[in-house]
Amino acid sequence: MSETRYFRVTGTVQGVGFRAATQAEARRLDLAGWVANRPDGDVELTAAGPAEALDTLARWLGYGPASAVVHEVAETDMKDTPTALKQPFEIR
């Protein structure tokens, strides 16, 4: 069964290849969705797919690529929010 989750990642996550690495990990996990930089320096993403794959992505977001310093990952289940997400996973 497919789920959709929104993530917001804080820390040193812009200018370190975080979006490209997130896209690669999400595509490896065969997830649909998108990732984008926020004006406040955070990175946000919405991903859809099997719960196990989303759990794996959530763990990966906790450390991200080697050059990132992740302080926090906030996760919100979007089961009550219908979203049409594209596959393959894209950078916005």
PyMOL commands that set and color helices and strands:
alter all, ss='L'
color gray80, all
select helices_A, chain A and resi 18-28+51-61
alter helices_A, ss='H'
color red, helices_A
select strands_A, chain A and resi 2-12+32-37+43-50+69-77+90-91
alter strands_A, ss='S'
color yellow, strands_A
deselect
rebuild
show_as cartoon
